[in-house]
């Protein structure tokens, strides 16, 4: 019986390792694909910025040449002041958006209160929060671009304000620039082997372990519910719960949660009885000591 079970456990472990290797290979291919896409996007962005800068430079040269060709008249001091003011204001107004984005009308209602990002946490988390919050306000891509700075503060806002004019042409550009700037703050994704190596400690309660196990599983990219369920029994310390899950594996996450909840209630009851017995024993020892 023991030999049969050991053989079955070895077979189960081999299958898990095969699944893990297949998932790791798939993740590697996905990372390579994303890397190529990011490189292509950055190259396109550089080309766009270079083209925009060249066009602006050409327009300035044409404008200067046109002014030099006009007949000289008496210069009005007020006109000179207006020109200087316009030269100072225009770049600030456009920074860092294209003219098309700046010309898009904003909704009449005030924007929602947005959580401020300071550059110290995961950029992907902030983008998810921003997009979910803005979904209740607008579905306009240009408005999303202009509202994004309202969700920044401190170093992150200072970085955003350094973006050159005409850099932001759509919200996808905002996301790409933002992710690249704060890539080192991303929460490190885990591999399937990390979940396999997540073991219950000797004195760790089932409730505490399951919280840690599920939290770890959410950070492992590409695994499915079947992997999470079938891997669990080998991560639990030896005993009734591990044997029960091994003998009759849950078919769904919902079933797993219900069975684990029942086991946790049983464990809580046992621990409560154990504490009561210890307290009663300690109380009895004190009475004997007084005699």
C-alpha positions as CSV (number, residue, x, y, z in Angstrom):
1,X,0.0,0.0,0.0
2,X,2.8,2.4,1.0
3,X,4.8,1.4,-2.1
4,X,1.8,2.0,-4.3
5,X,1.2,5.5,-2.8
6,X,4.9,6.4,-3.1
7,X,4.8,5.4,-6.8
8,X,1.7,7.5,-7.3
9,X,3.2,10.5,-5.6
10,X,6.4,10.1,-7.7
11,X,4.2,10.0,-10.9
12,X,2.3,13.0,-9.7
13,X,5.5,14.9,-9.0
14,X,6.8,14.0,-12.5
15,X,3.6,15.3,-14.1
16,X,3.9,18.5,-12.2
17,X,7.5,19.0,-13.3
18,X,6.5,18.3,-16.9
19,X,3.7,20.9,-16.6
20,X,6.1,23.3,-15.0
21,X,8.7,22.9,-17.8
22,X,6.0,23.4,-20.5
23,X,4.8,26.5,-18.7
24,X,8.3,27.9,-18.3
25,X,9.0,27.3,-22.0
26,X,5.7,29.1,-22.9
27,X,6.7,32.0,-20.6
28,X,10.1,32.3,-22.1
29,X,8.6,32.5,-25.6
30,X,6.1,35.1,-24.4
31,X,8.9,37.2,-22.8
32,X,10.9,37.1,-26.0
33,X,7.8,38.2,-28.0
34,X,7.1,41.1,-25.6
35,X,10.8,42.1,-25.7
36,X,10.7,42.3,-29.5
37,X,7.5,44.4,-29.3
38,X,8.9,46.8,-26.8
39,X,12.1,47.3,-28.9
40,X,10.0,47.9,-32.0
41,X,7.8,50.4,-30.1
42,X,10.8,52.3,-28.7
43,X,12.3,52.5,-32.2
44,X,9.1,53.8,-33.6
45,X,8.8,56.3,-30.8
46,X,12.4,57.5,-31.4
47,X,11.6,57.9,-35.1
48,X,8.4,59.8,-34.3
49,X,10.2,62.2,-31.9
50,X,13.0,62.8,-34.5
51,X,10.5,63.5,-37.2
52,X,8.5,65.8,-35.0
53,X,11.6,67.7,-33.9
54,X,12.7,68.1,-37.5
55,X,9.3,69.4,-38.6
56,X,9.2,71.9,-35.7
57,X,12.7,73.1,-36.6
58,X,11.8,73.5,-40.3
59,X,8.7,75.5,-39.3
60,X,10.7,77.8,-37.1
61,X,13.2,78.4,-39.9
62,X,10.5,79.1,-42.4
63,X,8.8,81.5,-40.0
64,X,12.1,83.3,-39.3
65,X,12.8,83.6,-43.0
66,X,9.3,85.0,-43.7
67,X,9.7,87.6,-41.0
68,X,13.1,88.7,-42.4
69,X,11.6,89.2,-45.8
70,X,8.8,91.4,-44.7
71,X,9.3,95.2,-45.0
72,X,10.5,96.9,-41.9
73,X,7.9,99.0,-40.1
74,X,7.9,100.8,-36.8
75,X,8.0,98.1,-34.1
76,X,5.2,98.3,-31.5
77,X,6.6,97.5,-28.1
78,X,3.3,95.8,-27.2
79,X,3.6,93.5,-30.2
80,X,7.1,92.5,-29.1
81,X,5.9,91.7,-25.6
82,X,3.0,89.5,-27.0
83,X,5.4,87.6,-29.3
84,X,7.7,86.9,-26.3
85,X,4.8,85.8,-24.2
86,X,3.5,83.5,-26.9
87,X,6.9,81.9,-27.4
88,X,7.0,81.2,-23.7
89,X,3.5,79.9,-23.3
90,X,3.0,77.7,-26.4
91,X,5.5,75.0,-25.5
92,X,4.2,74.8,-21.9
93,X,0.6,74.4,-23.2
94,X,1.6,71.6,-25.6
95,X,3.9,69.8,-23.2
96,X,4.0,66.8,-23.5
97,X,1.0,66.3,-25.8
98,X,0.4,66.6,-29.5
99,X,-1.9,69.4,-30.8
100,X,-4.6,66.9,-31.5
101,X,-4.8,65.8,-27.9
102,X,-4.8,69.4,-26.7
103,X,-7.6,70.3,-29.0
104,X,-9.9,67.5,-27.7
105,X,-12.6,69.0,-25.5
106,X,-12.7,67.9,-21.9
107,X,-15.9,66.7,-20.2
108,X,-17.8,69.3,-18.3
109,X,-17.8,67.3,-15.0
110,X,-14.8,67.4,-12.8
111,X,-12.4,64.4,-13.1
112,X,-12.5,61.8,-10.3
113,X,-10.1,61.8,-7.3
114,X,-7.1,59.8,-8.4
115,X,-4.6,57.9,-6.3
116,X,-1.3,59.6,-6.5
117,X,1.8,57.6,-7.6
118,X,5.2,58.8,-6.3
119,X,7.5,56.5,-8.3
120,X,8.2,54.0,-5.5
121,X,5.7,51.2,-6.2
122,X,4.7,48.8,-9.0
123,X,3.8,50.9,-12.1
124,X,1.4,48.2,-13.4
125,X,-0.7,48.4,-10.2
126,X,-1.0,52.2,-10.6
127,X,-2.0,51.9,-14.3
128,X,-4.7,49.4,-13.4
129,X,-6.1,51.6,-10.7
130,X,-6.0,54.7,-13.0
131,X,-7.7,52.9,-15.9
132,X,-10.4,51.4,-13.6
133,X,-11.1,54.8,-12.0
134,X,-11.2,56.7,-15.3
135,X,-13.6,54.2,-16.7
136,X,-16.4,55.8,-14.6
137,X,-15.4,59.2,-16.0
138,X,-14.6,58.9,-19.7
139,X,-13.6,56.5,-22.5
140,X,-11.8,59.2,-24.5
141,X,-8.2,58.4,-25.1
142,X,-7.0,62.0,-25.3
143,X,-8.8,62.8,-22.0
144,X,-7.1,59.8,-20.4
145,X,-3.7,61.2,-21.6
146,X,-4.3,64.7,-20.1
147,X,-5.7,63.3,-16.9
148,X,-2.8,61.0,-16.2
149,X,-0.6,63.7,-14.7
150,X,-3.4,64.2,-12.0
151,X,-2.5,60.8,-10.7
152,X,1.2,61.6,-10.2
153,X,3.1,63.4,-7.5
154,X,6.7,64.0,-6.4
155,X,9.4,62.4,-8.5
156,X,6.9,60.8,-10.8
157,X,5.3,64.1,-11.6
158,X,8.7,65.7,-12.1
159,X,9.6,63.0,-14.6
160,X,6.4,63.4,-16.5
161,X,6.9,67.2,-16.8
162,X,10.3,66.5,-18.5
163,X,8.7,64.7,-21.5
164,X,9.4,66.7,-24.7
165,X,6.6,68.4,-26.6
166,X,4.6,66.2,-28.9
167,X,5.8,63.0,-27.1
168,X,2.3,61.8,-26.1
169,X,0.0,61.0,-29.0
170,X,-2.2,58.4,-27.3
171,X,-2.6,56.6,-24.0
172,X,-0.7,53.6,-25.2
173,X,2.4,55.8,-25.4
174,X,1.8,57.1,-21.9
175,X,1.6,53.4,-20.6
176,X,4.8,52.4,-22.5
177,X,6.8,55.4,-21.3
178,X,5.6,55.0,-17.7
179,X,6.3,51.3,-17.6
180,X,9.8,51.8,-19.0
181,X,10.6,54.6,-16.5
182,X,9.6,52.5,-13.5
183,X,10.3,49.0,-14.7
184,X,12.6,48.3,-11.7
185,X,9.6,48.8,-9.4
186,X,7.6,46.0,-10.8
187,X,6.8,43.1,-8.5
188,X,9.0,40.2,-9.6
189,X,6.9,37.4,-11.2
190,X,7.5,33.9,-9.8
191,X,8.0,30.6,-11.6
192,X,5.9,27.4,-11.1
193,X,8.8,25.9,-9.2
194,X,8.4,28.7,-6.6
195,X,4.9,27.5,-5.9
196,X,6.0,23.9,-5.7
197,X,8.6,24.9,-3.1
198,X,6.1,26.8,-1.0
199,X,5.8,24.4,2.0
200,X,3.8,24.6,5.2
201,X,5.9,25.2,8.3
202,X,5.7,22.8,11.2
203,X,3.9,25.3,13.5
204,X,2.1,27.2,10.8
205,X,-1.7,27.0,10.8
206,X,-3.6,25.8,7.8
207,X,-5.3,29.3,7.6
208,X,-2.0,31.1,7.6
209,X,-0.4,28.7,5.0
210,X,-3.3,28.9,2.6
211,X,-3.2,32.7,2.7
212,X,0.5,32.5,1.8
213,X,0.0,29.7,-0.8
214,X,-2.8,31.5,-2.7
215,X,-0.9,34.9,-2.5
216,X,2.2,33.1,-4.1
217,X,0.1,31.5,-6.8
218,X,-1.2,34.9,-7.9
219,X,2.4,36.0,-8.6
220,X,3.1,32.9,-10.8
221,X,2.4,33.7,-14.4
222,X,0.7,31.2,-16.7
223,X,-0.4,28.6,-14.2
224,X,-4.0,27.3,-14.2
225,X,-6.3,26.3,-11.4
226,X,-5.6,22.6,-12.0
227,X,-1.9,23.1,-11.3
228,X,-2.7,25.1,-8.1
229,X,-5.1,22.3,-6.8
230,X,-3.0,19.3,-7.7
231,X,0.2,20.8,-6.3
232,X,-1.3,21.7,-2.9
233,X,-1.3,18.4,-1.1
234,X,2.5,18.0,-1.6
235,X,3.0,21.5,0.0
236,X,1.0,20.7,3.1
237,X,2.7,19.1,6.2
238,X,2.0,15.4,6.6
239,X,-1.4,14.7,8.1
240,X,-5.1,14.4,7.6
241,X,-5.6,17.4,5.3
242,X,-2.8,16.5,2.9
243,X,-4.0,12.8,2.7
244,X,-7.6,13.9,2.2
245,X,-6.7,16.2,-0.7
246,X,-4.4,13.6,-2.2
247,X,-7.1,10.8,-2.0
248,X,-9.8,13.0,-3.4
249,X,-8.5,16.0,-5.3
250,X,-11.0,18.9,-5.7
251,X,-12.2,19.5,-9.2
252,X,-12.6,23.3,-9.0
253,X,-11.2,26.2,-7.0
254,X,-14.6,26.7,-5.5
255,X,-14.7,23.1,-4.2
256,X,-11.1,23.5,-2.9
257,X,-12.1,26.7,-1.0
258,X,-15.1,25.0,0.6
259,X,-13.1,22.0,1.7
260,X,-10.2,24.1,3.1
261,X,-12.7,26.3,5.0
262,X,-14.0,23.1,6.6
263,X,-10.5,21.9,7.5
264,X,-9.7,25.3,9.0
265,X,-12.8,25.2,11.2
266,X,-11.8,21.8,12.4
267,X,-8.3,23.0,13.1
268,X,-9.6,26.1,15.0
269,X,-11.8,23.8,17.1
270,X,-8.8,21.5,18.0
271,X,-6.6,24.4,18.9
272,X,-9.4,25.9,21.0
273,X,-9.8,22.6,22.9
274,X,-6.0,22.3,23.3
275,X,-5.8,25.8,24.8
276,X,-8.6,25.1,27.2
277,X,-6.8,21.9,28.3
278,X,-3.5,23.8,28.8
279,X,-5.2,26.5,30.8
280,X,-7.0,24.0,33.0
281,X,-3.7,22.1,33.5
282,X,-1.9,25.3,34.4
283,X,-4.7,26.3,36.8
284,X,-4.6,22.8,38.5
285,X,-0.8,23.0,38.9
286,X,-1.1,26.4,40.6
287,X,-3.7,25.0,43.1
288,X,-1.4,22.1,43.9
289,X,1.5,24.5,44.5
290,X,-0.5,26.5,47.0
291,X,-1.2,23.4,49.1
